[in-house]
Amino acid sequence: MDEIELKFSNSTPFCELSREFPDLTVFRWCNSVVDYVEMYGKKEEIQKAGSRLREVTKAIYSNLLSSELVEKHSESAISCRCTTYNSTIRLAESMNLMWEAPAVYMGGEEILRLVSFSDKDANRFYQAAQKNGTVQVVKKRTLRPDSLREIYSISLSNILGKLSQIQLKYLRDAIVLGLFSSPRRAKVEDLARSHDISKSTMQEHVNKARNKLLQAMGPYITLFLHSRPEE
């Protein structure tokens, strides 16, 4: 069982919309009944894309159920009319693949994460998807049998999985000692001394651990930021 992150450039409606408005970031959820679409970017661009989305909705014989624009963020709900011809998601499902929401559209490209239970199904999907555009495998990893449930929620492995054991240990100790407290209760040299290594080496470990953690949290921070009311 594999988790595969793919990047597509194709002629599906949402990819075409992204190609027309490349500076917007679009998140899409779909349960085969309703498409829920969020767009982030400049207000004027979102307004134009919203009008275009209405045209796309009509073109695929769908209905716009609701739409709301708040500053640099819009939310739209659409009756799903997806088929294997106009949706990468439906195509994947038709070939025994599971997809992880949300699908992301940026710069005219679609980014989608899939779970494959066999190489045969994955290869069939690649061949079918290539008929509608380009397909690029960004990364692929083997999933443990008990890890499937984790990918549909925020899991510790998603957030901390890229940190090495030593980075996790030093980051934990930095937190305990108060390196990130306000006011700060410890300095990097205190942490380095406790592990009998140089200040520069410890600083490098802590910086790498912090950067990996923040990068992993990036998508969740973006979604949470735009889902809560402005203060």
PyRosetta script that sets phi, psi and omega in degrees:
from pyrosetta import init, pose_from_sequence

init()
pose = pose_from_sequence("MDEIELKFSNSTPFCELSREFPDLTVFRWCNSVVDYVEMYGKKEEIQKAGSRLREVTKAIYSNLLSSELVEKHSESAISCRCTTYNSTIRLAESMNLMWEAPAVYMGGEEILRLVSFSDKDANRFYQAAQKNGTVQVVKKRTLRPDSLREIYSISLSNILGKLSQIQLKYLRDAIVLGLFSSPRRAKVEDLARSHDISKSTMQEHVNKARNKLLQAMGPYITLFLHSRPEE")
pose.set_psi(1, 126.8)
pose.set_omega(1, -175.4)
pose.set_phi(2, -124.5)
pose.set_psi(2, 148.7)
pose.set_omega(2, 168.6)
pose.set_phi(3, -105.4)
pose.set_psi(3, 126.7)
pose.set_omega(3, -174.2)
pose.set_phi(4, -125.4)
pose.set_psi(4, 126.7)
pose.set_omega(4, 173.8)
pose.set_phi(5, -100.2)
pose.set_psi(5, 126.9)
pose.set_omega(5, -174.7)
pose.set_phi(6, -125.2)
pose.set_psi(6, 151.6)
pose.set_omega(6, 175.6)
pose.set_phi(7, -122.9)
pose.set_psi(7, 129.6)
pose.set_omega(7, -176.5)
pose.set_phi(8, -120.6)
pose.set_psi(8, 147.0)
pose.set_omega(8, 167.1)
pose.set_phi(9, -128.9)
pose.set_psi(9, 106.1)
pose.set_omega(9, -172.5)
pose.set_phi(10, -144.2)
pose.set_psi(10, -172.5)
pose.set_omega(10, -175.8)
pose.set_phi(11, -104.5)
pose.set_psi(11, 19.4)
pose.set_omega(11, 176.6)
pose.set_phi(12, -69.4)
pose.set_psi(12, 155.0)
pose.set_omega(12, -173.1)
pose.set_phi(13, -54.6)
pose.set_psi(13, -45.0)
pose.set_omega(13, -177.0)
pose.set_phi(14, -73.0)
pose.set_psi(14, -32.3)
pose.set_omega(14, 176.4)
pose.set_phi(15, -68.8)
pose.set_psi(15, -39.0)
pose.set_omega(15, 176.7)
pose.set_phi(16, -64.8)
pose.set_psi(16, -39.6)
pose.set_omega(16, 177.7)
pose.set_phi(17, -62.0)
pose.set_psi(17, -42.6)
pose.set_omega(17, 178.2)
pose.set_phi(18, -66.0)
pose.set_psi(18, -34.9)
pose.set_omega(18, 178.3)
pose.set_phi(19, -67.2)
pose.set_psi(19, -33.9)
pose.set_omega(19, 179.0)
pose.set_phi(20, -75.4)
pose.set_psi(20, -29.4)
pose.set_omega(20, 179.6)
pose.set_phi(21, -127.9)
pose.set_psi(21, 71.3)
pose.set_omega(21, -171.2)
pose.set_phi(22, -67.0)
pose.set_psi(22, -19.0)
pose.set_omega(22, -177.6)
pose.set_phi(23, -85.6)
pose.set_psi(23, -8.0)
pose.set_omega(23, 177.9)
pose.set_phi(24, -87.2)
pose.set_psi(24, 149.2)
pose.set_omega(24, 170.5)
pose.set_phi(25, -108.5)
pose.set_psi(25, 125.4)
pose.set_omega(25, -175.3)
pose.set_phi(26, -118.4)
pose.set_psi(26, 128.2)
pose.set_omega(26, 175.1)
pose.set_phi(27, -110.1)
pose.set_psi(27, 137.4)
pose.set_omega(27, -176.2)
pose.set_phi(28, -134.0)
pose.set_psi(28, 128.5)
pose.set_omega(28, 172.4)
pose.set_phi(29, -114.2)
pose.set_psi(29, 147.0)
pose.set_omega(29, -179.8)
pose.set_phi(30, -150.5)
pose.set_psi(30, 132.4)
pose.set_omega(30, 176.8)
pose.set_phi(31, -115.3)
pose.set_psi(31, 21.4)
pose.set_omega(31, -179.5)
pose.set_phi(32, 76.5)
pose.set_psi(32, -3.6)
pose.set_omega(32, 175.9)
pose.set_phi(33, -117.9)
pose.set_psi(33, -43.3)
pose.set_omega(33, -178.8)
pose.set_phi(34, -130.2)
pose.set_psi(34, 134.1)
pose.set_omega(34, 168.4)
pose.set_phi(35, -95.4)
pose.set_psi(35, 124.7)
pose.set_omega(35, 176.0)
pose.set_phi(36, -110.3)
pose.set_psi(36, 121.8)
pose.set_omega(36, -171.2)
pose.set_phi(37, -122.9)
pose.set_psi(37, 128.7)
pose.set_omega(37, 174.7)
pose.set_phi(38, -116.3)
pose.set_psi(38, 136.5)
pose.set_omega(38, 178.4)
pose.set_phi(39, -125.8)
pose.set_psi(39, 136.7)
pose.set_omega(39, -178.8)
pose.set_phi(40, -126.5)
pose.set_psi(40, 138.3)
pose.set_omega(40, 179.1)
pose.set_phi(41, 157.5)
pose.set_psi(41, -156.3)
pose.set_omega(41, 178.4)
pose.set_phi(42, -71.8)
pose.set_psi(42, 141.9)
pose.set_omega(42, -174.4)
pose.set_phi(43, -56.6)
pose.set_psi(43, -43.5)
pose.set_omega(43, -177.7)
pose.set_phi(44, -66.1)
pose.set_psi(44, -34.9)
pose.set_omega(44, 177.9)
pose.set_phi(45, -69.5)
pose.set_psi(45, -39.6)
pose.set_omega(45, 178.6)
pose.set_phi(46, -63.9)
pose.set_psi(46, -39.1)
pose.set_omega(46, 178.6)
pose.set_phi(47, -62.1)
pose.set_psi(47, -44.2)
pose.set_omega(47, 178.6)
pose.set_phi(48, -64.4)
pose.set_psi(48, -42.9)
pose.set_omega(48, -179.8)
pose.set_phi(49, -66.4)
pose.set_psi(49, -34.3)
pose.set_omega(49, 177.7)
pose.set_phi(50, -63.3)
pose.set_psi(50, -40.9)
pose.set_omega(50, 176.9)
pose.set_phi(51, -64.8)
pose.set_psi(51, -40.5)
pose.set_omega(51, 179.1)
pose.set_phi(52, -66.9)
pose.set_psi(52, -35.5)
pose.set_omega(52, 179.0)
pose.set_phi(53, -63.1)
pose.set_psi(53, -36.5)
pose.set_omega(53, 176.8)
pose.set_phi(54, -62.5)
pose.set_psi(54, -40.2)
pose.set_omega(54, 178.7)
pose.set_phi(55, -65.9)
pose.set_psi(55, -41.9)
pose.set_omega(55, 178.8)
pose.set_phi(56, -62.7)
pose.set_psi(56, -41.5)
pose.set_omega(56, -180.0)
pose.set_phi(57, -58.3)
pose.set_psi(57, -45.3)
pose.set_omega(57, 179.3)
pose.set_phi(58, -66.1)
pose.set_psi(58, -37.9)
pose.set_omega(58, -176.7)
pose.set_phi(59, -63.9)
pose.set_psi(59, -30.0)
pose.set_omega(59, -180.0)
pose.set_phi(60, -100.8)
pose.set_psi(60, 17.5)
pose.set_omega(60, 176.0)
pose.set_phi(61, 58.8)
pose.set_psi(61, 41.1)
pose.set_omega(61, 179.0)
pose.set_phi(62, -110.9)
pose.set_psi(62, -178.5)
pose.set_omega(62, 179.3)
pose.set_phi(63, -129.6)
pose.set_psi(63, 138.2)
pose.set_omega(63, 173.9)
pose.set_phi(64, -83.7)
pose.set_psi(64, 112.6)
pose.set_omega(64, -175.0)
pose.set_phi(65, -81.4)
pose.set_psi(65, -37.7)
pose.set_omega(65, 178.8)
pose.set_phi(66, -162.5)
pose.set_psi(66, 156.2)
pose.set_omega(66, 178.5)
pose.set_phi(67, -155.8)
pose.set_psi(67, 135.8)
pose.set_omega(67, -178.6)
pose.set_phi(68, -143.9)
pose.set_psi(68, 136.4)
pose.set_omega(68, 179.1)
pose.set_phi(69, -118.3)
pose.set_psi(69, 124.3)
pose.set_omega(69, 177.4)
pose.set_phi(70, -128.1)
pose.set_psi(70, 102.8)
pose.set_omega(70, 179.9)
pose.set_phi(71, 52.9)
pose.set_psi(71, -110.9)
pose.set_omega(71, -174.6)
pose.set_phi(72, -99.4)
pose.set_psi(72, 29.2)
pose.set_omega(72, -173.2)
pose.set_phi(73, -149.8)
pose.set_psi(73, 132.9)
pose.set_omega(73, 175.8)
pose.set_phi(74, -128.2)
pose.set_psi(74, 152.5)
pose.set_omega(74, 178.1)
pose.set_phi(75, -130.5)
pose.set_psi(75, 131.1)
pose.set_omega(75, 179.9)
pose.set_phi(76, -137.5)
pose.set_psi(76, 141.3)
pose.set_omega(76, 174.9)
pose.set_phi(77, -116.9)
pose.set_psi(77, 131.0)
pose.set_omega(77, -174.4)
pose.set_phi(78, -130.6)
pose.set_psi(78, 138.8)
pose.set_omega(78, 173.1)
pose.set_phi(79, -63.1)
pose.set_psi(79, 126.6)
pose.set_omega(79, -175.8)
pose.set_phi(80, -73.0)
pose.set_psi(80, 126.6)
pose.set_omega(80, 174.4)
pose.set_phi(81, -127.5)
pose.set_psi(81, 33.1)
pose.set_omega(81, -176.0)
pose.set_phi(82, -70.8)
pose.set_psi(82, 143.3)
pose.set_omega(82, 173.3)
pose.set_phi(83, -132.4)
pose.set_psi(83, 174.6)
pose.set_omega(83, 177.9)
pose.set_phi(84, -69.7)
pose.set_psi(84, -11.8)
pose.set_omega(84, -179.9)
pose.set_phi(85, -91.2)
pose.set_psi(85, -28.8)
pose.set_omega(85, -176.5)
pose.set_phi(86, -116.9)
pose.set_psi(86, 9.3)
pose.set_omega(86, -178.4)
pose.set_phi(87, -144.8)
pose.set_psi(87, 123.3)
pose.set_omega(87, 175.7)
pose.set_phi(88, -64.9)
pose.set_psi(88, -33.9)
pose.set_omega(88, -179.8)
pose.set_phi(89, -62.8)
pose.set_psi(89, -48.9)
pose.set_omega(89, 179.9)
pose.set_phi(90, -64.5)
pose.set_psi(90, -37.4)
pose.set_omega(90, 178.6)
pose.set_phi(91, -61.6)
pose.set_psi(91, -43.3)
pose.set_omega(91, 179.2)
pose.set_phi(92, -63.5)
pose.set_psi(92, -44.2)
pose.set_omega(92, -179.7)
pose.set_phi(93, -63.5)
pose.set_psi(93, -34.3)
pose.set_omega(93, -178.6)
pose.set_phi(94, -68.8)
pose.set_psi(94, -14.3)
pose.set_omega(94, -178.7)
pose.set_phi(95, -114.9)
pose.set_psi(95, 30.4)
pose.set_omega(95, 172.2)
pose.set_phi(96, 68.3)
pose.set_psi(96, 25.5)
pose.set_omega(96, 176.9)
pose.set_phi(97, -105.4)
pose.set_psi(97, 143.5)
pose.set_omega(97, 174.0)
pose.set_phi(98, -99.3)
pose.set_psi(98, 145.4)
pose.set_omega(98, 179.6)
pose.set_phi(99, -116.1)
pose.set_psi(99, 151.0)
pose.set_omega(99, -178.9)
pose.set_phi(100, -105.0)
pose.set_psi(100, 119.1)
pose.set_omega(100, 177.6)
pose.set_phi(101, -76.0)
pose.set_psi(101, 149.5)
pose.set_omega(101, 0.8)
pose.set_phi(102, -92.4)
pose.set_psi(102, 157.9)
pose.set_omega(102, 165.0)
pose.set_phi(103, -76.9)
pose.set_psi(103, 143.3)
pose.set_omega(103, -175.8)
pose.set_phi(104, -120.7)
pose.set_psi(104, 137.8)
pose.set_omega(104, 179.4)
pose.set_phi(105, -125.0)
pose.set_psi(105, 122.3)
pose.set_omega(105, 179.3)
pose.set_phi(106, -146.3)
pose.set_psi(106, 136.5)
pose.set_omega(106, 174.7)
pose.set_phi(107, 57.0)
pose.set_psi(107, 31.1)
pose.set_omega(107, 179.0)
pose.set_phi(108, 82.0)
pose.set_psi(108, 11.4)
pose.set_omega(108, -179.4)
pose.set_phi(109, -123.4)
pose.set_psi(109, 151.0)
pose.set_omega(109, 178.4)
pose.set_phi(110, -107.5)
pose.set_psi(110, 130.8)
pose.set_omega(110, 178.1)
pose.set_phi(111, -114.7)
pose.set_psi(111, 124.5)
pose.set_omega(111, -173.7)
pose.set_phi(112, -139.7)
pose.set_psi(112, 137.6)
pose.set_omega(112, 175.4)
pose.set_phi(113, -108.2)
pose.set_psi(113, 131.2)
pose.set_omega(113, -176.4)
pose.set_phi(114, -124.6)
pose.set_psi(114, 153.7)
pose.set_omega(114, 171.8)
pose.set_phi(115, -112.4)
pose.set_psi(115, 123.1)
pose.set_omega(115, -178.3)
pose.set_phi(116, -111.3)
pose.set_psi(116, 135.1)
pose.set_omega(116, 179.2)
pose.set_phi(117, -98.3)
pose.set_psi(117, -8.0)
pose.set_omega(117, 176.7)
pose.set_phi(118, -156.6)
pose.set_psi(118, 146.4)
pose.set_omega(118, 177.2)
pose.set_phi(119, -63.0)
pose.set_psi(119, -32.1)
pose.set_omega(119, -179.4)
pose.set_phi(120, -61.4)
pose.set_psi(120, -46.3)
pose.set_omega(120, 179.7)
pose.set_phi(121, -66.7)
pose.set_psi(121, -40.1)
pose.set_omega(121, 179.7)
pose.set_phi(122, -63.0)
pose.set_psi(122, -43.4)
pose.set_omega(122, -179.7)
pose.set_phi(123, -67.0)
pose.set_psi(123, -37.7)
pose.set_omega(123, 176.0)
pose.set_phi(124, -60.9)
pose.set_psi(124, -40.7)
pose.set_omega(124, 179.9)
pose.set_phi(125, -65.6)
pose.set_psi(125, -45.1)
pose.set_omega(125, 178.8)
pose.set_phi(126, -55.3)
pose.set_psi(126, -47.1)
pose.set_omega(126, -177.4)
pose.set_phi(127, -63.0)
pose.set_psi(127, -41.7)
pose.set_omega(127, -179.4)
pose.set_phi(128, -69.3)
pose.set_psi(128, -40.8)
pose.set_omega(128, -178.1)
pose.set_phi(129, -68.0)
pose.set_psi(129, -32.3)
pose.set_omega(129, -179.4)
pose.set_phi(130, -68.0)
pose.set_psi(130, -16.7)
pose.set_omega(130, 176.9)
pose.set_phi(131, -71.1)
pose.set_psi(131, -18.3)
pose.set_omega(131, -177.3)
pose.set_phi(132, -111.3)
pose.set_psi(132, 7.1)
pose.set_omega(132, -179.5)
pose.set_phi(133, 151.4)
pose.set_psi(133, -161.0)
pose.set_omega(133, -178.0)
pose.set_phi(134, -94.5)
pose.set_psi(134, 149.3)
pose.set_omega(134, 179.2)
pose.set_phi(135, -130.7)
pose.set_psi(135, 127.3)
pose.set_omega(135, 179.1)
pose.set_phi(136, -125.8)
pose.set_psi(136, 126.8)
pose.set_omega(136, 174.7)
pose.set_phi(137, -82.2)
pose.set_psi(137, 114.0)
pose.set_omega(137, -178.8)
pose.set_phi(138, -81.1)
pose.set_psi(138, -48.2)
pose.set_omega(138, 175.6)
pose.set_phi(139, -158.6)
pose.set_psi(139, 158.9)
pose.set_omega(139, -177.4)
pose.set_phi(140, -145.5)
pose.set_psi(140, 135.4)
pose.set_omega(140, 178.1)
pose.set_phi(141, -141.5)
pose.set_psi(141, 149.5)
pose.set_omega(141, 178.1)
pose.set_phi(142, -81.9)
pose.set_psi(142, 134.3)
pose.set_omega(142, 179.4)
pose.set_phi(143, -98.1)
pose.set_psi(143, 142.4)
pose.set_omega(143, 172.7)
pose.set_phi(144, -69.9)
pose.set_psi(144, 151.9)
pose.set_omega(144, -179.6)
pose.set_phi(145, -57.5)
pose.set_psi(145, -28.9)
pose.set_omega(145, -176.6)
pose.set_phi(146, -97.9)
pose.set_psi(146, 9.6)
pose.set_omega(146, -173.6)
pose.set_phi(147, -102.0)
pose.set_psi(147, -3.6)
pose.set_omega(147, -176.0)
pose.set_phi(148, -59.5)
pose.set_psi(148, -39.9)
pose.set_omega(148, -178.0)
pose.set_phi(149, -64.8)
pose.set_psi(149, -25.1)
pose.set_omega(149, -176.3)
pose.set_phi(150, -71.0)
pose.set_psi(150, -30.2)
pose.set_omega(150, -172.3)
pose.set_phi(151, -75.4)
pose.set_psi(151, -8.6)
pose.set_omega(151, 176.4)
pose.set_phi(152, -98.4)
pose.set_psi(152, 13.7)
pose.set_omega(152, 174.0)
pose.set_phi(153, -148.2)
pose.set_psi(153, 173.2)
pose.set_omega(153, 176.0)
pose.set_phi(154, -76.4)
pose.set_psi(154, 115.1)
pose.set_omega(154, -177.2)
pose.set_phi(155, -111.6)
pose.set_psi(155, 159.8)
pose.set_omega(155, 177.9)
pose.set_phi(156, -62.2)
pose.set_psi(156, -34.4)
pose.set_omega(156, -178.9)
pose.set_phi(157, -67.4)
pose.set_psi(157, -33.3)
pose.set_omega(157, 176.9)
pose.set_phi(158, -66.1)
pose.set_psi(158, -40.1)
pose.set_omega(158, -174.5)
pose.set_phi(159, -81.9)
pose.set_psi(159, -42.4)
pose.set_omega(159, -170.8)
pose.set_phi(160, -111.0)
pose.set_psi(160, -3.9)
pose.set_omega(160, -172.2)
pose.set_phi(161, -62.3)
pose.set_psi(161, -24.6)
pose.set_omega(161, -177.7)
pose.set_phi(162, -88.2)
pose.set_psi(162, -6.7)
pose.set_omega(162, 178.6)
pose.set_phi(163, -84.1)
pose.set_psi(163, 138.2)
pose.set_omega(163, 176.1)
pose.set_phi(164, -72.5)
pose.set_psi(164, 166.4)
pose.set_omega(164, -179.9)
pose.set_phi(165, -60.4)
pose.set_psi(165, -40.9)
pose.set_omega(165, -178.5)
pose.set_phi(166, -70.2)
pose.set_psi(166, -35.7)
pose.set_omega(166, 177.3)
pose.set_phi(167, -66.1)
pose.set_psi(167, -40.9)
pose.set_omega(167, 176.5)
pose.set_phi(168, -61.8)
pose.set_psi(168, -42.6)
pose.set_omega(168, -178.7)
pose.set_phi(169, -64.3)
pose.set_psi(169, -47.2)
pose.set_omega(169, -178.6)
pose.set_phi(170, -68.8)
pose.set_psi(170, -35.8)
pose.set_omega(170, 178.2)
pose.set_phi(171, -66.7)
pose.set_psi(171, -42.1)
pose.set_omega(171, 177.5)
pose.set_phi(172, -60.9)
pose.set_psi(172, -45.4)
pose.set_omega(172, -179.4)
pose.set_phi(173, -66.5)
pose.set_psi(173, -34.9)
pose.set_omega(173, 177.8)
pose.set_phi(174, -62.7)
pose.set_psi(174, -39.3)
pose.set_omega(174, 178.2)
pose.set_phi(175, -67.4)
pose.set_psi(175, -44.8)
pose.set_omega(175, -178.9)
pose.set_phi(176, -62.9)
pose.set_psi(176, -41.8)
pose.set_omega(176, -178.9)
pose.set_phi(177, -72.2)
pose.set_psi(177, -20.2)
pose.set_omega(177, 178.6)
pose.set_phi(178, 99.2)
pose.set_psi(178, 23.6)
pose.set_omega(178, -179.9)
pose.set_phi(179, -63.5)
pose.set_psi(179, -30.3)
pose.set_omega(179, -178.2)
pose.set_phi(180, -106.4)
pose.set_psi(180, 8.7)
pose.set_omega(180, 179.7)
pose.set_phi(181, -75.0)
pose.set_psi(181, 161.3)
pose.set_omega(181, 175.5)
pose.set_phi(182, -130.3)
pose.set_psi(182, 109.9)
pose.set_omega(182, 2.5)
pose.set_phi(183, -73.9)
pose.set_psi(183, 156.0)
pose.set_omega(183, -177.1)
pose.set_phi(184, -65.9)
pose.set_psi(184, 132.1)
pose.set_omega(184, -178.3)
pose.set_phi(185, -99.2)
pose.set_psi(185, -8.8)
pose.set_omega(185, -178.8)
pose.set_phi(186, -150.5)
pose.set_psi(186, 163.0)
pose.set_omega(186, 178.5)
pose.set_phi(187, -116.5)
pose.set_psi(187, 166.6)
pose.set_omega(187, -179.6)
pose.set_phi(188, -59.8)
pose.set_psi(188, -37.2)
pose.set_omega(188, -179.3)
pose.set_phi(189, -65.7)
pose.set_psi(189, -28.4)
pose.set_omega(189, 175.9)
pose.set_phi(190, -67.4)
pose.set_psi(190, -43.2)
pose.set_omega(190, 178.3)
pose.set_phi(191, -65.8)
pose.set_psi(191, -41.6)
pose.set_omega(191, 179.4)
pose.set_phi(192, -62.6)
pose.set_psi(192, -41.4)
pose.set_omega(192, -179.0)
pose.set_phi(193, -64.4)
pose.set_psi(193, -36.8)
pose.set_omega(193, -178.4)
pose.set_phi(194, -68.6)
pose.set_psi(194, -20.1)
pose.set_omega(194, 179.0)
pose.set_phi(195, -111.7)
pose.set_psi(195, 4.8)
pose.set_omega(195, 176.4)
pose.set_phi(196, 58.3)
pose.set_psi(196, 46.3)
pose.set_omega(196, 174.0)
pose.set_phi(197, -132.3)
pose.set_psi(197, 169.3)
pose.set_omega(197, -177.5)
pose.set_phi(198, -72.7)
pose.set_psi(198, 158.3)
pose.set_omega(198, 178.6)
pose.set_phi(199, -61.0)
pose.set_psi(199, -43.2)
pose.set_omega(199, -177.1)
pose.set_phi(200, -64.5)
pose.set_psi(200, -38.8)
pose.set_omega(200, 178.6)
pose.set_phi(201, -66.0)
pose.set_psi(201, -43.4)
pose.set_omega(201, 178.9)
pose.set_phi(202, -64.4)
pose.set_psi(202, -41.9)
pose.set_omega(202, 179.4)
pose.set_phi(203, -59.8)
pose.set_psi(203, -40.2)
pose.set_omega(203, 179.5)
pose.set_phi(204, -64.0)
pose.set_psi(204, -44.6)
pose.set_omega(204, 179.0)
pose.set_phi(205, -62.1)
pose.set_psi(205, -46.1)
pose.set_omega(205, -177.4)
pose.set_phi(206, -65.6)
pose.set_psi(206, -42.0)
pose.set_omega(206, 179.9)
pose.set_phi(207, -62.7)
pose.set_psi(207, -44.6)
pose.set_omega(207, -179.9)
pose.set_phi(208, -64.2)
pose.set_psi(208, -41.8)
pose.set_omega(208, 179.8)
pose.set_phi(209, -64.1)
pose.set_psi(209, -44.7)
pose.set_omega(209, -179.6)
pose.set_phi(210, -64.3)
pose.set_psi(210, -42.2)
pose.set_omega(210, -179.3)
pose.set_phi(211, -65.0)
pose.set_psi(211, -42.7)
pose.set_omega(211, 178.7)
pose.set_phi(212, -63.7)
pose.set_psi(212, -40.1)
pose.set_omega(212, -179.8)
pose.set_phi(213, -64.2)
pose.set_psi(213, -44.9)
pose.set_omega(213, -178.9)
pose.set_phi(214, -67.2)
pose.set_psi(214, -38.4)
pose.set_omega(214, 178.1)
pose.set_phi(215, -64.0)
pose.set_psi(215, -40.1)
pose.set_omega(215, 179.1)
pose.set_phi(216, -66.6)
pose.set_psi(216, -33.4)
pose.set_omega(216, -178.5)
pose.set_phi(217, -81.3)
pose.set_psi(217, -14.4)
pose.set_omega(217, -173.7)
pose.set_phi(218, -49.5)
pose.set_psi(218, -54.8)
pose.set_omega(218, -178.3)
pose.set_phi(219, -61.3)
pose.set_psi(219, -37.6)
pose.set_omega(219, -179.5)
pose.set_phi(220, -70.9)
pose.set_psi(220, -36.6)
pose.set_omega(220, 177.1)
pose.set_phi(221, -63.5)
pose.set_psi(221, -43.4)
pose.set_omega(221, -180.0)
pose.set_phi(222, -60.5)
pose.set_psi(222, -48.0)
pose.set_omega(222, -179.1)
pose.set_phi(223, -64.6)
pose.set_psi(223, -41.9)
pose.set_omega(223, -178.8)
pose.set_phi(224, -68.4)
pose.set_psi(224, -39.3)
pose.set_omega(224, -179.9)
pose.set_phi(225, -58.2)
pose.set_psi(225, -43.7)
pose.set_omega(225, -175.8)
pose.set_phi(226, -86.3)
pose.set_psi(226, -4.7)
pose.set_omega(226, 179.3)
pose.set_phi(227, -97.4)
pose.set_psi(227, -11.9)
pose.set_omega(227, -178.3)
pose.set_phi(228, -103.5)
pose.set_psi(228, 149.4)
pose.set_omega(228, -179.6)
pose.set_phi(229, -66.7)
pose.set_psi(229, 146.0)
pose.set_omega(229, 178.3)
pose.set_phi(230, -69.5)
pose.set_psi(230, 141.1)
pose.set_omega(230, -179.0)
pose.set_phi(231, -84.8)
pose.dump_pdb("model.pdb")
